[in-house]
Amino acid sequence: MNQDETIKKIKRLAANIRRDIILTIGNDGRPGHLGGSCSSADIVAFLYGYKMRYKPEDPEWEDRDKFIYSKGHAAIAQYAAMAEVGYFDKEELLTVKKLGTRLQGHPDRAKLPGIEAGTGSLGQGLSVASGMALAMKLDGKDNKVYCILGDGEIAEGQIWEAAMSASNYKLDNLVAILDHNKLQTSGNVFEVFDTRPIADKWESFGWSVIEIDGHDIEGIIAAFEEADALAAKEKKPVFILANTIKGKGVSFAENVVGFHNGILTPELYDQALEELDAAIAALN
């Protein structure tokens, strides 16, 4: 597959993930984390559609790469990706957050094969990812661990303990990706808790840092190739600062804080599906 075909494949998967997110939230008055799920959809599509090693038919495959979605409230993006690549039937997405489902509001490793850790208690995912990466190194494995963080989440102190630990142990098999959409449930992240300068902080904690447009698939591919090269050369963990748009791909939700965990009316639900169907059709 050439580069153009690869980019188109990832874009198509990202559009389908966003459509699945809308279907998952539904129009029955239940709120859903549309904003942060859609902002990270391109990164999630790249990881599941191109970058990571895994086997849906064997979720515990020893040589798999591992993905930790630290901002677990937005797990419907991961569920959608997993359904798209064959971990389970897409119809199961309609059970999200219903009584007895495997697809809880936050991911649950005990219920769903393919989930590496229960996350969503914000700040803990990077510690889990670091522990996994260290264990892989001690076992002589060449697997990678990828961890998506929320930009409101990095105000948590445990993030910085994990960042120091990962640098100390030279976890060059760990990549943390910040879904930097700049909005959290209560408003602009910098007005709630200003963590700037973000890139400088991570560099000072001993990480290699790459900044990208988190919706530019070609740029995402290049950034992860650079991350592999930097890790091999510098023996450090890599932090990718992905600038994104909250609610990306759904016009009425883009950069709207109310869709951090919002309700879709039947009219908005239909509009979102129409927009995403058009985006998918344009990629076929």
C-alpha positions as CSV (number, residue, x, y, z in Angstrom):
1,M,0.0,0.0,0.0
2,N,1.5,3.4,-1.0
3,Q,1.4,6.5,1.1
4,D,-1.7,8.0,-0.5
5,E,-3.6,4.8,0.0
6,T,-2.5,4.6,3.6
7,I,-3.6,8.1,4.3
8,K,-7.0,7.5,2.7
9,K,-7.4,4.3,4.7
10,I,-6.7,6.1,8.0
11,K,-9.0,9.0,7.1
12,R,-11.8,6.6,6.2
13,L,-11.4,4.8,9.5
14,A,-11.4,8.1,11.4
15,A,-14.6,9.1,9.7
16,N,-16.2,5.8,10.5
17,I,-15.1,6.1,14.1
18,R,-16.7,9.5,14.4
19,R,-19.9,8.1,12.9
20,D,-19.8,5.2,15.4
21,I,-19.4,7.7,18.2
22,I,-22.6,9.4,17.1
23,L,-24.5,6.1,16.9
24,T,-23.2,5.1,20.3
25,I,-24.4,8.4,22.0
26,G,-27.7,8.1,20.2
27,N,-30.7,10.5,20.4
28,D,-32.6,9.2,23.4
29,G,-31.5,12.0,25.9
30,R,-28.4,10.3,27.3
31,P,-25.3,12.5,27.3
32,G,-22.1,11.3,25.7
33,H,-18.5,12.4,25.4
34,L,-18.7,13.5,21.8
35,G,-16.1,16.4,22.0
36,G,-13.0,14.6,23.3
37,S,-13.8,11.4,21.5
38,C,-14.0,13.1,18.1
39,S,-11.0,15.3,18.8
40,S,-8.8,12.2,19.3
41,A,-10.4,10.1,16.5
42,D,-7.6,10.7,14.0
43,I,-4.9,9.6,16.4
44,V,-7.0,6.5,17.4
45,A,-7.6,5.6,13.8
46,F,-3.9,5.9,13.0
47,L,-2.9,3.7,16.0
48,Y,-5.5,1.0,15.2
49,G,-5.5,1.3,11.5
50,Y,-1.8,1.5,10.8
51,K,0.7,1.7,13.7
52,M,0.0,-0.8,16.4
53,R,0.6,-4.5,16.4
54,Y,-2.3,-6.5,17.7
55,K,-4.6,-9.4,17.0
56,P,-8.4,-9.0,17.6
57,E,-8.8,-12.7,17.6
58,D,-6.1,-13.0,20.3
59,P,-6.4,-9.9,22.5
60,E,-3.8,-11.3,24.9
61,W,-1.2,-11.9,22.2
62,E,2.2,-11.6,24.0
63,D,3.8,-9.5,21.3
64,R,1.1,-6.9,20.9
65,D,1.6,-3.2,21.4
66,K,-0.5,-1.7,24.1
67,F,-2.8,1.3,24.1
68,I,-3.9,3.2,27.2
69,Y,-6.7,5.7,26.8
70,S,-6.0,7.6,30.0
71,K,-8.9,10.0,29.5
72,G,-11.2,7.1,29.8
73,H,-14.4,9.1,29.8
74,A,-13.9,9.4,26.0
75,A,-13.6,5.6,25.6
76,I,-16.3,5.5,22.9
77,A,-13.6,6.4,20.4
78,Q,-11.6,3.4,21.4
79,Y,-14.7,1.1,21.4
80,A,-15.5,2.4,17.9
81,A,-12.0,1.6,16.7
82,M,-12.1,-1.8,18.2
83,A,-15.4,-2.6,16.6
84,E,-14.2,-1.3,13.2
85,V,-11.1,-3.6,13.3
86,G,-12.9,-6.7,14.5
87,Y,-12.7,-7.1,18.2
88,F,-16.5,-7.3,18.4
89,D,-19.5,-6.7,16.3
90,K,-20.4,-3.1,15.7
91,E,-24.0,-3.7,16.9
92,E,-22.6,-4.0,20.4
93,L,-21.7,-0.3,20.3
94,L,-25.4,0.5,20.9
95,T,-25.1,-1.1,24.4
96,V,-22.6,1.5,25.7
97,K,-23.4,2.5,29.3
98,K,-26.4,0.2,29.5
99,L,-26.9,-2.2,32.4
100,G,-24.8,-5.3,32.1
101,T,-22.9,-4.2,29.0
102,R,-19.2,-4.9,28.4
103,L,-18.9,-1.3,27.1
104,Q,-19.0,0.7,30.3
105,G,-18.8,4.5,30.4
106,H,-15.1,4.1,31.3
107,P,-13.2,1.1,29.9
108,D,-13.1,-2.0,32.0
109,R,-10.4,-4.6,31.3
110,A,-12.3,-7.2,33.3
111,K,-15.2,-7.0,31.0
112,L,-13.8,-6.3,27.5
113,P,-10.9,-8.2,26.0
114,G,-8.6,-5.8,24.2
115,I,-8.8,-3.1,26.9
116,E,-5.4,-3.0,28.7
117,A,-6.5,-1.1,31.8
118,G,-9.4,0.5,33.5
119,T,-9.0,4.3,33.1
120,G,-10.8,7.5,33.6
121,S,-9.8,8.3,37.1
122,L,-7.8,11.1,35.6
123,G,-4.1,11.2,35.9
124,Q,-3.5,7.4,36.4
125,G,-3.1,6.2,32.8
126,L,0.4,7.4,32.3
127,S,1.5,5.6,35.4
128,V,-0.1,2.4,34.1
129,A,1.5,2.9,30.7
130,S,4.9,3.5,32.2
131,G,4.7,0.4,34.3
132,M,3.8,-1.7,31.3
133,A,6.7,-0.1,29.3
134,L,9.2,-0.9,32.0
135,A,8.0,-4.5,32.3
136,M,8.4,-4.9,28.5
137,K,12.0,-3.6,28.7
138,L,12.8,-5.9,31.7
139,D,11.4,-8.8,29.6
140,G,13.5,-7.9,26.6
141,K,10.4,-7.1,24.4
142,D,10.3,-4.7,21.6
143,N,6.6,-3.8,22.0
144,K,5.5,-0.2,22.3
145,V,3.0,1.4,24.7
146,Y,0.9,4.3,23.5
147,C,-1.0,6.5,25.9
148,I,-3.5,9.3,25.1
149,L,-3.9,12.0,27.7
150,G,-6.4,14.8,28.0
151,D,-5.2,18.3,28.2
152,G,-7.3,19.0,31.3
153,E,-5.9,15.8,32.8
154,I,-2.3,16.9,32.8
155,A,-3.1,19.2,35.7
156,E,-3.1,16.1,37.8
157,G,0.1,15.7,39.9
158,Q,0.3,11.9,39.2
159,I,1.0,12.7,35.5
160,W,4.2,14.5,36.5
161,E,5.3,11.7,38.8
162,A,4.9,9.3,36.0
163,A,6.6,11.6,33.5
164,M,9.7,11.8,35.8
165,S,9.6,8.0,36.4
166,A,9.4,7.3,32.6
167,S,12.4,9.5,32.0
168,N,14.4,8.1,34.9
169,Y,14.0,4.5,33.5
170,K,14.6,5.6,29.9
171,L,11.4,4.2,28.6
172,D,12.1,4.7,25.0
173,N,9.2,2.2,24.2
174,L,6.6,4.7,25.6
175,V,4.8,7.4,23.5
176,A,2.4,9.7,25.3
177,I,0.0,11.7,23.0
178,L,-1.7,14.8,24.3
179,D,-5.2,15.4,22.8
180,H,-4.8,19.1,23.0
181,N,-8.3,20.4,22.2
182,K,-8.0,23.1,24.8
183,L,-11.5,22.6,26.4
184,Q,-12.6,20.5,29.4
185,T,-15.9,20.0,31.0
186,S,-15.9,23.4,32.8
187,G,-14.4,25.5,30.1
188,N,-11.0,26.5,28.6
189,V,-8.3,24.4,30.1
190,F,-6.0,27.4,30.6
191,E,-8.6,29.3,32.5
192,V,-9.3,26.3,34.7
193,F,-5.7,25.3,35.4
194,D,-3.0,26.8,33.2
195,T,-0.3,24.1,32.5
196,R,1.6,26.1,29.9
197,P,4.3,26.0,28.5
198,I,3.4,22.4,27.8
199,A,6.2,21.4,25.4
200,D,8.9,23.0,27.6
201,K,7.6,21.2,30.7
202,W,7.8,17.8,29.1
203,E,11.2,18.5,27.7
204,S,12.4,19.6,31.1
205,F,11.1,16.3,32.5
206,G,13.4,14.4,30.2
207,W,11.1,13.6,27.2
208,S,11.6,14.1,23.5
209,V,8.8,16.4,22.3
210,I,7.1,16.6,18.9
211,E,4.2,19.0,18.1
212,I,1.7,18.3,15.4
213,D,-1.7,19.0,13.9
214,G,-3.7,16.1,15.4
215,H,-6.0,16.0,12.4
216,D,-3.3,15.9,9.6
217,I,-2.9,12.2,8.9
218,E,0.3,12.7,6.8
219,G,1.7,14.8,9.7
220,I,0.7,12.1,12.2
221,I,2.4,9.4,10.3
222,A,5.6,11.5,10.0
223,A,5.5,12.4,13.7
224,F,5.4,8.7,14.8
225,E,8.2,7.9,12.4
226,E,10.2,10.7,14.0
227,A,9.2,9.4,17.5
228,D,10.6,6.0,16.6
229,A,13.9,7.6,15.4
230,L,14.2,9.8,18.4
231,A,13.5,7.0,20.9
232,A,16.2,4.9,19.2
233,K,18.7,7.7,19.2
234,E,18.1,9.4,22.5
235,K,16.7,6.5,24.7
236,K,13.9,8.7,26.0
237,P,10.1,8.4,26.1
238,V,8.4,10.6,23.5
239,F,5.6,13.1,24.0
240,I,3.5,14.1,21.0
241,L,1.6,17.4,21.5
242,A,-1.3,16.9,19.1
243,N,-3.2,20.2,18.6
244,T,-6.9,19.2,18.0
245,I,-10.4,20.6,17.7
246,K,-13.0,19.5,20.3
247,G,-15.8,17.8,18.4
248,K,-13.9,17.6,15.2
249,G,-15.9,16.4,12.2
250,V,-19.3,17.4,13.6
251,S,-19.9,21.1,12.7
252,F,-22.2,22.1,15.5
253,A,-20.0,20.5,18.2
254,E,-16.6,21.9,17.1
255,N,-15.0,24.0,19.8
256,V,-18.2,24.0,21.8
257,V,-17.6,23.1,25.5
258,G,-21.2,21.9,25.9
259,F,-20.4,18.9,23.8
260,H,-17.7,17.7,26.2
261,N,-20.5,15.5,27.5
262,G,-23.5,16.6,25.6
263,I,-27.0,15.4,24.6
264,L,-27.9,15.0,20.9
265,T,-31.4,16.0,20.0
266,P,-33.0,13.9,17.2
267,E,-32.3,16.8,14.8
268,L,-28.6,17.2,15.8
269,Y,-28.2,13.4,15.7
270,D,-29.5,13.3,12.1
271,Q,-27.3,16.3,11.1
272,A,-24.2,14.7,12.5
273,L,-24.8,11.4,10.7
274,E,-25.5,13.3,7.4
275,E,-22.2,15.2,7.8
276,L,-20.2,12.1,8.5
277,D,-21.9,10.1,5.8
278,A,-20.9,12.8,3.4
279,A,-17.3,12.7,4.7
280,I,-17.2,8.9,4.3
281,A,-18.6,9.1,0.8
282,A,-16.0,11.6,-0.3
283,L,-13.3,9.1,0.8
284,N,-14.7,6.1,-1.2
